[in-house]
Amino acid sequence: MRAHDELTMIDLFAGAGGLSEGLREAGFRGLYANEIEHRYSQTYAINHPNTIMDQRDIRRIDAKSVRKQLGLQRGEIDLIAGGPPCQGFSINAPNRSNDDERNHLFREFLRFVDEFSPRAVLIENVPGLVSFEGGLTLQAILTTLEKHGFQSDVRILYAPHYGVPQTRWRTIIIGLRKVIKMNNVFPDPVYNAPIRVNFTSRFEGRNIVALPGKVELPQFISVKDAIDDLPVLRNGEAGTEIKEYRTQPQNDFQRAMRAGSKGVVNHEAARLAMINLERLTYIPPGGNWTDIPAHLLPKGMQRARRSDHTKRYGRVHPDGLASTILTKCDPHWGAYFHYNQDRAFTVREAARIQTFPDTFHFLGSRVEQYEQVGNAVPPLLAAAIGRSLSGALGHETNELTRVL
């Protein structure tokens, strides 16, 4: 049985642990997590050693056995969180979407919800969920949560509003037991940041993008704010496994990321081909493929309009936001060239931009590490959601070292 002064949670479809990391910073104690991908689950386990990590296929796990293993009664856990695939879900199954494996995976999430009967549920997904099938999928999710005993709502959150230095959006669904008020369950933005909405932002006739409610907010955390204290590397340089920081912390963000760290890990420069190094000589900070002479561009891009692919072969501006960190920092797909070093972002730099603390270690090959970072929920975004949830559940959160 849990102590009365803590919040408890389980994380399903947990990935490498970005959502759990942020919720932990907001005061939630992870009891159990499930992730089928072997390398992701290994990374999760070493960074959350006090959480039971279950790598089995969730479809083959008996939720009641897990609950009994944790020593919990139904209704005793505070939160079930996760990123279950939602796009195949329909309340009309077994009709059209019954053959969609993703449908069944979301039902597995609901199966755990029914067995544990948590006080709250948290579901994260891509912004495209809102427009998928004209909004019917999202409506089906909210309707189904209602039938399972939850009042629920949805927002699209912009990560830079919460201290994350990249242009990343996430759809967040929160459900609370009907005896709990939904007031202020979504976090208010704490930073100003430039916004370009290129997806459906309206649902049931209302705008669901969370916008700043105050005019005078501090400016967003920039790329330079986030990574400028990390060691300088040449193209292809690996160096020692643990490296010394280049400088003392230059700001609160760096100070928070470095809390408890003994050095820089996962910081090795992938080797760029000579053609990319030549292209780089033409790209200024904030520039992109349009700065490269046409004869040096890939054949397909030589025919592209200058308005196309505006982030490709981009060198980030130090005072701006990074492109969304994807599962590989491949300059062909975005602005992943360092602003003043002739190379692409390292795994650690990508992790900083995702707001993973430096004590968070990623396992596996460099390719696997990039994938784990890119697929994660930014911990600072998760922490902001967690603090709002904590308040809704009647808990006061302490000021944490990484609340910026």
C-alpha positions in Angstrom: 0.0 0.0 0.0 1.4 3.4 -1.0 2.3 6.1 1.5 -0.1 9.0 1.6 2.6 11.6 0.7 3.5 10.2 -2.7 1.9 9.7 -6.1 2.3 6.4 -7.8 2.1 5.5 -11.5 2.7 2.9 -14.2 3.9 3.6 -17.7 2.7 1.5 -20.6 4.4 1.7 -24.1 7.1 3.4 -22.1 9.9 3.7 -24.7 13.2 4.7 -23.2 11.5 6.5 -20.4 11.1 10.2 -21.3 7.5 10.4 -20.0 8.5 8.5 -16.8 11.5 10.8 -16.3 9.4 13.9 -16.4 6.7 12.5 -14.2 9.3 11.4 -11.7 10.6 15.0 -11.6 7.0 16.1 -10.9 6.8 13.7 -7.9 5.4 10.5 -9.3 7.0 7.2 -8.3 7.0 4.7 -11.1 6.1 1.2 -9.9 5.9 -0.7 -13.2 6.6 -0.1 -16.9 6.1 -2.1 -20.1 8.1 -1.7 -23.3 8.5 -4.5 -25.8 11.6 -3.1 -27.7 14.6 -4.7 -26.1 17.1 -1.8 -26.3 14.5 0.7 -25.2 13.6 -1.4 -22.2 17.3 -1.8 -21.2 17.8 2.0 -21.3 14.6 2.5 -19.3 15.7 -0.1 -16.7 19.2 1.4 -16.0 17.7 4.9 -15.6 14.7 3.8 -13.5 16.3 1.0 -11.3 13.5 1.1 -8.8 10.7 0.5 -11.4 9.8 -3.0 -12.5 10.5 -3.1 -16.3 8.5 -5.7 -18.1 9.6 -6.4 -21.7 6.9 -8.9 -22.6 4.3 -8.3 -25.3 1.5 -6.4 -23.5 -1.1 -8.6 -25.2 0.3 -11.6 -23.3 0.4 -9.9 -19.8 -2.2 -10.6 -17.2 -2.9 -7.2 -15.7 -4.4 -8.7 -12.5 -1.2 -10.6 -11.9 0.8 -7.4 -12.3 -1.5 -5.6 -9.8 -1.1 -8.4 -7.3 2.7 -8.4 -7.8 2.7 -4.7 -6.9 0.6 -5.3 -3.9 -2.1 -2.9 -5.0 -5.8 -2.9 -4.5 -8.0 -1.6 -7.4 -8.2 2.2 -7.2 -5.0 2.5 -5.2 -2.7 3.7 -7.9 -2.8 7.4 -8.9 -1.9 7.3 -12.6 -1.6 5.1 -15.6 0.4 6.9 -18.4 1.7 6.0 -21.8 1.8 6.4 -25.5 -0.4 3.6 -26.8 -1.0 3.6 -30.6 -4.4 5.2 -31.0 -4.9 5.8 -34.7 -6.6 2.4 -35.3 -9.0 2.7 -32.4 -12.8 2.7 -33.0 -15.7 2.3 -30.6 -17.4 0.4 -33.4 -15.1 -2.6 -33.5 -15.4 -5.3 -34.6 -16.1 -3.5 -37.8 -13.6 -1.8 -40.1 -10.8 -1.2 -37.6 -10.9 -4.6 -35.9 -8.1 -5.8 -38.2 -5.9 -2.9 -37.2 -3.3 -4.1 -34.7 -3.0 -0.6 -33.2 -6.7 -0.8 -32.3 -5.9 -3.9 -30.2 -2.9 -2.2 -28.5 -5.0 0.7 -27.3 -7.5 -1.8 -25.9 -4.6 -3.3 -24.0 -4.0 0.1 -22.4 -7.7 0.2 -21.4 -7.5 -3.3 -20.0 -4.8 -2.2 -17.6 -6.9 0.9 -16.8 -9.9 -1.3 -15.9 -7.9 -3.7 -13.8 -6.0 -1.0 -11.8 -8.8 1.6 -11.7 -6.4 4.6 -11.4 -7.4 8.0 -10.3 -6.1 9.5 -13.6 -5.0 8.4 -17.0 -2.5 10.3 -19.3 -2.2 9.5 -23.0 0.2 11.2 -25.4 0.2 11.1 -29.2 1.1 13.1 -32.3 -0.9 16.2 -33.3 -2.2 14.3 -36.3 -4.5 12.3 -34.0 -6.8 15.3 -33.9 -7.6 15.2 -37.6 -7.3 11.4 -38.1 -10.5 10.2 -39.7 -12.0 13.7 -39.3 -11.6 13.6 -35.5 -13.7 10.4 -35.1 -10.8 8.5 -33.6 -10.2 11.2 -30.9 -13.9 11.4 -30.2 -14.0 7.6 -29.8 -11.1 7.7 -27.3 -12.9 10.4 -25.1 -16.2 8.6 -25.4 -14.6 5.3 -24.4 -12.8 6.9 -21.4 -16.2 8.2 -20.3 -17.7 4.7 -20.4 -14.8 3.5 -18.3 -15.5 6.0 -15.6 -13.4 9.0 -16.5 -14.1 12.6 -17.5 -11.5 13.6 -20.0 -10.2 16.4 -22.2 -7.5 17.0 -24.8 -5.0 19.7 -25.6 -2.1 20.1 -28.1 0.9 21.3 -26.2 3.9 23.1 -27.7 7.1 21.9 -26.1 9.0 25.3 -26.2 6.3 26.8 -24.0 7.6 24.5 -21.2 11.4 25.0 -21.6 12.1 22.5 -24.4 14.3 24.1 -27.1 12.8 22.5 -30.2 9.7 22.9 -32.3 7.8 19.9 -31.0 4.0 19.4 -30.6 2.2 16.6 -28.7 -1.5 15.8 -28.3 -2.2 15.1 -24.6 -5.4 13.4 -23.3 -6.0 13.5 -19.6 -8.8 11.6 -17.9 -9.8 11.9 -14.2 -12.2 9.9 -12.1 -15.5 11.8 -12.1 -15.2 12.7 -8.4 -12.1 14.8 -9.2 -12.4 18.3 -10.7 -10.8 18.9 -14.1 -9.8 22.5 -13.2 -6.3 23.4 -14.5 -5.3 19.9 -15.3 -3.3 21.0 -18.3 -0.2 23.1 -17.7 -0.1 26.8 -18.6 2.8 27.9 -20.9 5.7 29.4 -19.0 7.7 30.7 -21.9 6.9 32.6 -25.1 8.0 31.1 -28.4 7.3 31.6 -32.1 4.5 29.4 -33.3 3.6 28.0 -36.7 0.6 25.6 -36.6 0.6 23.3 -39.6 -2.0 20.8 -38.4 -5.6 20.7 -37.4 -5.9 22.6 -34.1 -9.7 22.6 -33.7 -11.8 19.8 -32.2 -15.5 19.9 -31.7 -15.6 23.6 -32.7 -12.9 24.8 -30.3 -9.2 25.5 -30.4 -7.3 22.9 -28.4 -3.8 24.4 -28.8 -2.7 25.6 -25.3 -1.6 29.2 -25.8 0.2 31.6 -23.3 -2.3 33.4 -21.1 0.2 36.0 -20.0 1.8 38.7 -22.2 5.0 39.0 -20.3 6.7 35.6 -20.2 10.4 34.9 -20.5 11.7 34.0 -23.9 12.1 30.3 -24.9 15.2 28.3 -24.2 17.4 28.5 -27.3 19.7 25.8 -28.8 22.8 27.6 -27.6 21.2 27.9 -24.1 20.8 24.2 -24.1 24.1 22.7 -25.5 26.8 25.4 -25.5 28.6 23.9 -22.4 29.1 20.5 -24.1 32.6 19.5 -25.4 33.7 20.6 -28.9 34.1 17.7 -31.3 35.5 17.3 -34.8 33.6 15.5 -37.5 33.8 11.7 -36.7 35.5 12.2 -33.3 34.6 9.8 -30.6 37.0 10.6 -27.8 36.7 9.2 -24.3 33.5 7.6 -23.1 33.0 10.2 -20.4 34.1 13.7 -21.3 34.6 16.9 -19.3 32.3 19.8 -19.8 33.6 22.6 -22.0 32.6 25.4 -19.5 31.0 25.9 -16.2 27.1 26.0 -16.5 26.2 29.2 -18.3 22.5 29.4 -17.3 19.8 27.7 -15.2 18.9 25.2 -18.0 22.5 23.9 -18.2 22.8 23.8 -14.4 19.6 21.8 -14.2 20.6 19.3 -16.9 24.0 18.8 -15.2 22.6 18.2 -11.7 24.3 15.1 -10.3 26.3 14.4 -13.5 30.0 13.3 -13.3 30.7 14.1 -17.0 29.3 13.9 -20.5 28.3 10.6 -22.0 26.7 9.6 -25.4 28.6 12.5 -26.9 30.4 11.2 -30.1 30.3 12.8 -33.5 29.0 10.7 -36.4 31.3 10.9 -39.4 29.8 13.0 -42.2 30.7 12.2 -45.8 33.0 14.6 -47.6 30.1 16.0 -49.8 28.2 17.0 -46.6 31.3 18.7 -45.2 31.7 20.6 -48.5 28.0 21.6 -48.3 28.5 22.8 -44.7 31.0 25.4 -45.8 28.2 27.3 -47.5 25.6 27.1 -44.7 25.6 30.0 -42.2 23.9 29.6 -38.8 20.1 29.7 -39.5 20.8 28.7 -43.1 19.7 25.6 -45.0 19.9 23.8 -48.4 19.1 27.0 -50.3 22.5 28.3 -49.4 24.3 25.4 -51.0 25.3 25.7 -54.7 23.0 23.7 -56.9 25.7 21.4 -58.2 26.5 20.2 -54.7 22.8 19.3 -53.9 21.5 15.8 -54.2 20.0 15.3 -57.7 16.4 15.2 -56.4 16.8 18.5 -54.6 18.4 20.3 -57.6 14.9 20.3 -59.1 13.1 21.4 -55.9 11.5 24.8 -55.6 13.3 27.2 -53.2 10.2 27.1 -51.0 10.4 23.4 -50.5 12.3 21.4 -47.8 13.1 24.6 -45.9 14.7 22.8 -43.0 16.8 20.3 -45.0 20.6 20.6 -44.6 19.9 23.3 -42.0 22.5 24.7 -39.6 20.5 25.7 -36.5 20.6 29.3 -35.4 22.2 29.4 -31.9 19.5 31.8 -30.7 16.6 29.9 -32.2 14.8 26.6 -31.7 16.0 23.3 -33.0 14.0 21.3 -35.5 11.9 18.5 -34.0 14.4 15.9 -32.9 13.6 12.8 -35.0 14.9 9.2 -34.7 18.1 10.2 -36.6 19.8 13.5 -36.8 20.2 13.2 -40.5 20.8 16.6 -42.1 18.9 15.4 -45.2 15.7 15.6 -43.2 16.1 18.7 -41.0 18.3 21.3 -39.4 20.7 19.0 -37.5 24.0 20.7 -38.3 25.7 22.3 -35.2 25.6 26.1 -35.3 29.4 26.5 -35.1 30.9 23.1 -35.4 31.1 21.3 -38.8 29.2 18.2 -37.8 25.7 16.9 -36.9 24.3 16.8 -33.4 25.5 14.1 -31.2 23.2 11.8 -29.2 23.9 13.9 -26.1 23.1 17.1 -27.8 19.9 15.6 -29.2 19.1 14.4 -25.7 19.7 17.9 -24.2 17.4 19.4 -26.8 14.8 16.8 -25.7 15.6 17.9 -22.1 16.9 14.6 -20.8 19.3 15.2 -17.9 22.9 14.3 -18.4 22.6 11.5 -15.8 20.3 9.7 -18.2 22.4 7.2 -20.2 21.3 5.7 -23.5 22.3 2.1 -24.4 22.9 0.4 -27.7 24.5 1.4 -30.9 24.6 5.1 -31.9 21.7 4.4 -34.3 19.7 2.9 -31.5 20.5 5.7 -29.2 19.3 8.3 -31.7 16.0 6.4 -32.1 15.4 6.2 -28.4 16.0 10.0 -28.0 13.9 10.9 -31.0 10.9 8.8 -30.0 10.7 10.1 -26.5 8.4 12.6 -24.8 10.6 15.5 -23.7 10.9 15.1 -19.9 10.4 18.9 -19.2 7.1 18.7 -21.1 6.1 15.6 -19.1 7.2 17.3 -15.9 4.9 20.3 -16.6 2.0 17.9 -17.2 2.9 15.9 -14.1 2.8 19.0 -11.9 -0.6 20.1 -13.2 -1.9 16.5 -12.7 -0.4 16.4 -9.2 -2.3 19.6 -8.3 -5.5 18.2 -9.7 -5.0 15.0 -7.6 -4.7 17.1 -4.5 -0.9 17.1 -4.0 1.3 20.1 -3.6 4.6 19.8 -5.5 7.9 21.0 -4.2 10.0 23.3 -6.3 12.3 21.0 -8.2 15.8 21.6 -9.4 14.8 21.3 -13.1 11.8 23.6 -13.0 13.1 26.4 -15.1 
